[in-house]
């Protein structure tokens, strides 16, 4: 055994390199004497200052001949074959010193496809059961200290993978951990946000699980990733950052204590929230021909209103809701299968008093308008100006004693989470790791029941989260489904 964390024992570590499946030579990564270099886009580079993306699946315990060691070997083998399609994720970040047009020192950060491999961790938690991770009831606390230990590369920023370790090596941009529980298995991945976003992570998960459950030589239904990076026609390639060293852009985040709860909303509950929101704005001064709010906007508005109450925000306190907006299919030239970052943000603002008092429809309309304000021309303008004025994403740091007033939502209910059957059954639950877990962070998933159901993983200060659980209006919409 290598070590123990929170009841989880690390059994072994290895590097998994891309490997073609028998009979599928076209799946293999290109064989070149000089490793391919992928230059990073403004969308990629701005994410290098945040934590790794961390998502994982709780699965039933398989009946595998050979026990846990054979299971882990099988999963490592299928991951190697998935990496044949996603071979850049087996590479390493590289930093090159250069000079800009004025002669000032600058650096270029790129992804070298050297095939060094993704980190693969085998772990055991024999004292942890599936019922320790999920519980029955309308909403329940997540045992964060346990769940977070199921993830590799905890507490790392994207920049950490571009800095040399003591032995001169570089951290992997992708890592997977398979943790054997008493009666289940947790399969987790951590992905450097500078090389790809959540859409790519779930695309890789879907590919990995399909390969795991499919016989060698069978054609996969999961589409191949598009590996070519997308730049504006006018963008410099590579982009030189105006810093003498990478450390100049690093800001280590300080995370206040939070607790997490998982809430499941049935399709019927989501439908009722949407109908209520649209009924409230119908015929009002805010209604427009395109103002029909979506199911997701209605659900998030419900959370926004009740979280303002749970945080006991003053009526005149400004509160914001930040949404990630995917640019695939919204920006010309970026396919759905694009491997990389292709997201921007939409921000809704108001006072806490208005969000609470003006009703679900009004709050949902604010979110709807923020997303509707997406404009491809402005996105292109932002990307065009970024190389001249680099702006990185940082976790907002606490500046006042009162509870934060921000909410931010990542992920998407469109991601195929529960279709990730590795060959012995659908996932029981989905969870995220410690990465970027700030007060007000909300992760949205498809519901396990499908058909329009959704789930929210909510992080709030402990007292605020307790008040949210006690909020009758919020909990009335939460279903009693497990997971």
Buried (B, 14 or more C-beta within 10 A) or exposed (E): EEEEBBBBBBBEBBBBBBBBBEEBEEBBBEEEEEBBBBBBBBBBBBBBBBBBBBBBBBBBBBEBEEEBEEBBBBBBBBBBBBBBBBBBBBBBBBBEEEEBEEEEEBBBBBBBBBBBBBBBBBBBBEEBEBEBBBBEEBBBBBBBEBBBBBBBBBBBBBBBBBBEEEEEEBBBBBBBBBBBBBEBBBBBBBBBBBBBBBBBBBBBBBBBBBBBBBEEEEEBEBEBBBBEBBBBEEBEEBBBBBBEEBEEBBEEBEBEEBBBBBBBBBBEBBBBBBEBBBEBBEEEEBBEEEBBBBBBBBBBBBBBBBBBBBBEBEEEBEBBBBBBBBBBEBBEEBBEBBBBBBBBEBBBEBBBBBBBEBBBBBBBBBBBBBBEEBEEEEBBEBBBEBBEEBEBBBBEEEEEEEBBBBBBBBBBBEBEBBBBBBBBEBBBBBBBBBBBBBBBBBBBBBBBBEEBBBBBBBBBBEEBBBBBBEBEEBBEBBBEBBB
